[in-house]
Amino acid sequence: MVQEQSPQELKKRMAAGETCVINIVAAWCPDCTRRQQPHFSGFVQKMEAAAIPVYQCVVQEEKLVFCSEDHKALTDGFGGHGYPRTVLLVQGKMVDSRVEVMDPLALGMLADEFIARL
């Protein structure tokens, strides 16, 4: 199951050197809500089987309006807008950031790629 995290919580995880995946989404985004979300649990299961936790952060409820400056800074730090964005952190550092990986096959391949990078 994906845990919702605030930008502050994610910054703490990064500062602690955690290896994890962060999924950046926007509540208004159909690619996030209708295209990726129904298939995301398979990705999460693969990552968790490899002992890599997956977190999610909703950065916009309304198009082009960030929830806060911290949400904007988090998004900018991971490569800017473009949702859904799936980010691999290794020891607190971003090593990969992908946008618009949404279907089951692509999500499975992304999980395999992320796991292979560890």
Residue pairs with C-beta under 8 A, 6 or more apart in sequence:
1 41
1 44
2 23
2 40
2 44
2 54
2 55
2 56
3 53
3 54
3 55
3 56
4 55
4 56
4 57
4 58
5 13
5 22
5 55
5 56
5 57
6 57
6 70
7 57
7 68
7 70
7 71
7 73
7 74
8 70
9 55
10 22
10 55
10 57
10 74
11 74
13 20
13 55
13 89
13 92
14 89
14 92
14 93
15 92
16 92
17 91
17 92
18 53
18 89
18 91
18 92
19 52
19 89
19 90
19 91
19 92
19 118
20 52
20 53
20 54
20 55
20 89
21 47
21 52
21 53
21 54
21 55
21 86
21 87
21 88
21 89
21 114
22 54
22 55
22 56
22 57
22 78
22 86
22 87
22 89
23 40
23 54
23 55
23 56
23 57
23 84
23 85
23 86
23 87
24 56
24 57
24 59
24 74
24 75
24 78
24 83
24 84
24 85
24 86
24 87
25 32
25 33
25 36
25 56
25 57
25 58
25 59
25 83
25 84
25 85
26 32
26 58
26 59
26 60
26 61
26 63
26 83
27 33
27 58
27 60
27 61
27 62
28 60
28 61
28 62
28 63
29 60
29 83
29 84
31 83
31 84
31 100
31 102
32 83
32 84
35 102
35 103
36 84
36 101
36 102
36 107
39 102
39 103
39 104
39 107
40 107
42 104
42 107
42 108
43 54
43 86
43 107
43 108
43 110
43 111
44 54
46 108
46 111
46 112
46 115
47 53
47 54
47 111
47 114
47 115
48 54
50 115
50 118
52 114
52 115
52 118
57 71
57 74
58 67
59 66
59 67
59 71
59 72
59 74
59 75
59 83
60 66
60 67
60 71
60 83
61 67
66 72
66 75
75 81
75 85
77 94
78 85
78 87
78 94
78 97
79 85
79 87
79 97
79 99
82 99
82 100
83 99
83 100
84 99
84 100
84 101
84 102
85 97
85 98
85 99
86 97
86 98
86 99
86 101
86 110
87 94
87 96
87 97
87 98
88 94
88 95
88 96
88 97
88 114
88 117
89 95
90 117
90 118
95 117
96 113
96 114
96 117
98 110
101 107
101 110
